[in-house]
Amino acid sequence: MNIYGIGRAMIDYYLNSKPLEFNSGGFDISGPIHINGLGFDNLLQLIDKTNIIRLSGGSCCNALKTLAQLGHFTFFSGTIGDSDIFAEADFFSRNLAENGVTFLPYIEKGKTGRCLIYNKDSKKSIVMAASPEVASKIS
C-alpha cells in the first residue's frame, strides 16, 4: 500500500534523565508549554546533550514511520525551516529517510518545529515544551 501524509515537521528531543530544574533559566515546566524558537534554543542550552535522543517527529511522521516499518511505501510532505543552528532541517530529512519515509520538503524562512519530551518510564512520555515554528504548506 502507498500512503501519503501531509503534516507538521517536528524534531522530537527525548530527554533520558530526570527533568532539569528550568526555573534558573526562567522556565516554569509545570506542564507543557508553547515557546518561540529563541526560547527553545535557550532551553536546549540548559540541557546536557549526552542525555538527549533526537528523532524526526510530528504525529503524521510518527505514523508514517510506523507504517514504513510494516513494509508500506510512505511519503511525507511538510515544511522545514531554513534557519536552524542545530541543523534540524537536515537531520529531519536524514532521519525520515533512515526510517523508510520519502520526504518532499517545502522550505520556509524560520526554524523547523521542535518538541522536548521527558521519558518518564518505559510506558509513558511527557511533553515538556513545544515550539511549532514554521507551519505546513500544502501545494
C-alpha positions as CSV (number, residue, x, y, z in Angstrom):
1,M,0.0,0.0,0.0
2,N,1.2,3.5,-0.8
3,I,0.5,6.1,1.9
4,Y,0.9,9.9,1.6
5,G,0.9,12.2,4.6
6,I,0.9,16.0,4.9
7,G,1.7,17.4,8.3
8,R,3.9,19.4,10.6
9,A,7.6,18.6,10.6
10,M,8.9,18.4,14.2
11,I,12.1,17.4,15.8
12,D,11.5,15.4,18.9
13,Y,14.1,15.8,21.6
14,Y,13.7,13.0,24.1
15,L,15.3,13.7,27.5
16,N,16.5,10.4,29.0
17,S,17.1,11.7,32.6
18,K,15.1,13.4,35.2
19,P,13.7,16.8,34.1
20,L,16.1,19.6,34.8
21,E,15.3,22.5,37.1
22,F,14.4,25.0,34.5
23,N,13.4,27.8,36.9
24,S,17.0,29.1,36.8
25,G,16.7,29.6,33.1
26,G,13.4,31.5,33.5
27,F,11.3,28.4,32.5
28,D,8.5,27.0,34.6
29,I,7.8,23.5,33.4
30,S,4.7,22.6,35.5
31,G,3.0,21.3,32.3
32,P,3.5,21.5,28.5
33,I,4.4,25.0,27.3
34,H,4.5,26.5,23.9
35,I,7.5,28.7,23.3
36,N,9.1,30.5,20.4
37,G,12.2,29.4,18.6
38,L,14.6,31.6,20.6
39,G,13.1,30.3,23.8
40,F,13.5,26.7,22.7
41,D,17.2,27.5,21.7
42,N,17.7,28.8,25.2
43,L,16.1,25.7,26.7
44,L,18.4,23.4,24.8
45,Q,21.4,25.3,26.1
46,L,20.4,24.3,29.6
47,I,20.3,20.6,28.8
48,D,23.1,18.0,29.0
49,K,23.2,16.9,25.3
50,T,24.5,13.5,26.3
51,N,21.1,12.7,27.7
52,I,19.1,13.5,24.6
53,I,17.9,11.3,21.7
54,R,16.7,13.3,18.7
55,L,14.2,11.9,16.2
56,S,12.1,13.2,13.4
57,G,8.5,13.6,14.6
58,G,5.2,15.2,14.4
59,S,2.1,13.0,14.6
60,C,1.9,12.4,10.8
61,C,5.6,11.5,10.5
62,N,5.4,9.2,13.5
63,A,2.5,7.3,11.9
64,L,4.3,7.1,8.6
65,K,7.5,5.8,10.1
66,T,5.5,3.0,11.8
67,L,3.8,2.2,8.5
68,A,7.1,2.1,6.7
69,Q,8.5,-0.4,9.2
70,L,5.4,-2.6,8.4
71,G,6.5,-2.6,4.7
72,H,4.3,0.1,3.2
73,F,5.6,2.8,0.9
74,T,5.3,6.1,2.7
75,F,5.7,9.7,1.5
76,F,5.6,12.8,3.6
77,S,5.1,16.4,2.5
78,G,5.7,19.2,5.1
79,T,7.6,22.4,5.9
80,I,11.0,22.7,7.4
81,G,12.8,25.9,8.3
82,D,15.8,27.4,6.6
83,S,17.5,28.8,9.7
84,D,18.3,26.4,12.4
85,I,21.5,26.5,14.3
86,F,21.2,22.8,15.4
87,A,20.9,21.6,11.7
88,E,17.4,20.3,12.5
89,A,16.1,20.5,8.9
90,D,18.9,18.3,7.6
91,F,18.5,16.0,10.5
92,F,14.8,15.7,9.9
93,S,15.3,14.8,6.3
94,R,18.0,12.2,7.0
95,N,16.1,10.6,9.9
96,L,13.0,10.2,7.9
97,A,15.0,8.5,5.1
98,E,16.6,6.2,7.7
99,N,13.1,5.2,8.8
100,G,12.0,4.4,5.2
101,V,9.9,7.6,4.6
102,T,10.3,9.5,1.3
103,F,10.2,13.2,2.0
104,L,9.3,16.2,-0.2
105,P,10.2,19.3,1.8
106,Y,8.9,22.8,1.5
107,I,11.4,25.2,2.9
108,E,10.3,28.4,4.6
109,K,12.1,31.2,6.4
110,G,12.3,30.2,10.1
111,K,13.1,27.2,12.2
112,T,11.8,23.7,12.0
113,G,9.4,22.8,14.8
114,R,10.7,21.2,17.9
115,C,9.3,19.3,20.9
116,L,11.1,18.5,24.2
117,I,9.8,15.2,25.7
118,Y,10.7,13.6,29.0
119,N,10.7,9.8,29.1
120,K,9.1,9.3,32.5
121,D,9.4,5.5,32.2
122,S,9.2,2.8,29.6
123,K,5.5,3.2,29.3
124,K,5.0,7.0,29.4
125,S,6.5,10.1,27.9
126,I,5.5,13.7,28.8
127,V,5.7,16.7,26.5
128,M,7.5,19.5,28.4
129,A,7.8,22.2,25.7
130,A,6.9,22.7,22.1
131,S,8.0,25.3,19.5
132,P,5.9,24.8,16.4
133,E,7.7,27.4,14.3
134,V,7.1,27.1,10.6
135,A,3.6,25.9,9.6
136,S,2.9,23.2,7.0
137,K,2.2,24.2,3.4
138,I,0.1,22.2,1.1
139,S,0.8,22.7,-2.6
